[in-house]
Amino acid sequence: MSNKGKAPSESAVEQNVYKVFPNDLNSKYTVFGGLVMGLCDRTALIVAERHSGAPCVTAAVDSLNFVAPARAGDTLIIKAAANRSWRSSMEIGVHVAAENSYTGESRHVVSAYLTFVALSDDGEPKSVTPVAPQTAVEKRRFKDAGLRRQQRLENRKVQNR
Ligand SMILES: CC(C)(COP(=O)(O)OP(=O)(O)OC[C@H]1O[C@@H](n2cnc3c(N)ncnc32)[C@H](O)[C@@H]1OP(=O)(O)O)[C@@H](O)C(=O)NCCC(=O)NCCS
């Protein structure tokens, strides 16, 4: 970590894998969406905790898009990285692919952005280190995260009315 912050690569989860079995399916025999949402949340939580060095809670989930179904026998490959942090909150981007592990063919199934808040020992939001993007892709994610935060905070205002 430099004094300008922590690079996304320092906290990223490169590959969390989950093998789909029949008890993971919905009544249409594709993977139950709630399972994938849980995997996204758990994987993103690890990134938030690595980045902040503190226990974190999910504050918001936005843009969780199911792009394509996953099926029995697929291997879900979940990748997550910190896009940006503010005072106590962090946006974590998650990408899920479904791999046919016999052939190596892989399909994009979900993209999601989750916001976590780091907590102090007394359960209050705690300040976190900035995300220091290094690559062109990380810099684009950092910039886009700023736009999404504005939208999230607007939504929060409306929902808390
Ligand atoms: C998330 C939580 C800690 C925020 O606490 P709070 O008292 O509202 O604190 P604040 O208003 O000071 O917000 C703290 C940070 O959370 C962010 N935040 C809170 N709600 C948010 C939302 N809906 N979307 C995005 N960011 C949000 C704020 O922007 C702020 O970020 P910053 O410090 O980086 O500027 C609190 O709402 C909470 O504990 N929620 C329940 C979390 C939980 O149980 N998650 C699991 C769900 S099953």
The ligand as a Tripos MOL2 file, in Angstrom:
@<TRIPOS>MOLECULE
LIG
   48    50     1     0     0
SMALL
NO_CHARGES

@<TRIPOS>ATOM
      1 C1        -24.7260    0.6800    6.4360 C.3       1 LIG1
      2 C2        -24.8360    1.3960    7.7740 C.3       1 LIG1
      3 C3        -23.6830    0.9370    8.6870 C.3       1 LIG1
      4 C4        -24.7360    2.8920    7.5210 C.3       1 LIG1
      5 O1        -24.8560    3.5000    8.7580 O.3       1 LIG1
      6 P1        -25.4440    4.9950    8.9190 P.3       1 LIG1
      7 O2        -25.7000    5.2180   10.3370 O.co2     1 LIG1
      8 O3        -26.5110    5.2000    7.9110 O.co2     1 LIG1
      9 O4        -24.1550    5.8160    8.6200 O.3       1 LIG1
     10 P2        -23.9090    7.0250    7.6290 P.3       1 LIG1
     11 O5        -25.1460    7.7310    7.2130 O.co2     1 LIG1
     12 O6        -22.8230    7.8070    8.3150 O.co2     1 LIG1
     13 O7        -23.3100    6.2950    6.3550 O.3       1 LIG1
     14 C5        -22.0680    5.6390    6.4280 C.3       1 LIG1
     15 C6        -21.6270    5.3610    5.0290 C.3       1 LIG1
     16 O8        -22.5180    4.4250    4.4310 O.3       1 LIG1
     17 C7        -22.9160    4.9320    3.1750 C.3       1 LIG1
     18 N1        -24.2480    4.4200    2.9020 N.ar      1 LIG1
     19 C8        -25.2580    4.2180    3.7600 C.ar      1 LIG1
     20 N2        -26.3310    3.7610    3.1070 N.ar      1 LIG1
     21 C9        -25.9910    3.6660    1.8240 C.ar      1 LIG1
     22 C10       -26.6700    3.2640    0.6550 C.ar      1 LIG1
     23 N3        -27.9260    2.8580    0.6800 N.pl3     1 LIG1
     24 N4        -25.9910    3.3000   -0.5130 N.ar      1 LIG1
     25 C11       -24.7030    3.6910   -0.5550 C.ar      1 LIG1
     26 N5        -24.0040    4.0970    0.5190 N.ar      1 LIG1
     27 C12       -24.6600    4.0930    1.6800 C.ar      1 LIG1
     28 C13       -22.9000    6.4340    3.3310 C.3       1 LIG1
     29 O9        -22.8310    7.0830    2.0880 O.3       1 LIG1
     30 C14       -21.6360    6.6010    4.1280 C.3       1 LIG1
     31 O10       -20.5410    6.4910    3.2540 O.3       1 LIG1
     32 P3        -19.1880    7.3710    3.4280 P.3       1 LIG1
     33 O11       -18.8230    7.3180    4.8800 O.co2     1 LIG1
     34 O12       -18.1850    6.6690    2.6090 O.co2     1 LIG1
     35 O13       -19.5070    8.7460    2.9520 O.co2     1 LIG1
     36 C15       -26.1980    1.0940    8.5020 C.3       1 LIG1
     37 O14       -27.2510    1.6020    7.6970 O.3       1 LIG1
     38 C16       -26.4290   -0.3610    8.7300 C.2       1 LIG1
     39 O15       -25.8900   -0.9440    9.6880 O.2       1 LIG1
     40 N6        -27.2250   -1.0030    7.8700 N.am      1 LIG1
     41 C17       -27.4640   -2.4510    7.9850 C.3       1 LIG1
     42 C18       -26.2970   -3.2130    7.3410 C.3       1 LIG1
     43 C19       -26.5660   -4.6860    7.3160 C.2       1 LIG1
     44 O16       -27.0540   -5.2540    8.2790 O.2       1 LIG1
     45 N7        -26.2410   -5.3210    6.1920 N.am      1 LIG1
     46 C20       -26.5410   -6.6800    5.9870 C.3       1 LIG1
     47 C21       -27.8910   -6.7750    5.3780 C.3       1 LIG1
     48 S1        -28.6270   -8.3290    5.5980 S.3       1 LIG1
@<TRIPOS>BOND
     1     1     2 1
     2     2     3 1
     3     2     4 1
     4     2    36 1
     5     4     5 1
     6     5     6 1
     7     6     7 2
     8     6     8 1
     9     6     9 1
    10     9    10 1
    11    10    11 2
    12    10    12 1
    13    10    13 1
    14    13    14 1
    15    14    15 1
    16    15    16 1
    17    15    30 1
    18    16    17 1
    19    17    18 1
    20    17    28 1
    21    18    19 ar
    22    18    27 ar
    23    19    20 ar
    24    20    21 ar
    25    21    22 ar
    26    21    27 ar
    27    22    23 1
    28    22    24 ar
    29    24    25 ar
    30    25    26 ar
    31    26    27 ar
    32    28    29 1
    33    28    30 1
    34    30    31 1
    35    31    32 1
    36    32    33 2
    37    32    34 1
    38    32    35 1
    39    36    37 1
    40    36    38 1
    41    38    39 2
    42    38    40 1
    43    40    41 1
    44    41    42 1
    45    42    43 1
    46    43    44 2
    47    43    45 1
    48    45    46 1
    49    46    47 1
    50    47    48 1
@<TRIPOS>SUBSTRUCTURE
     1 LIG1         1 GROUP 0 **** ****
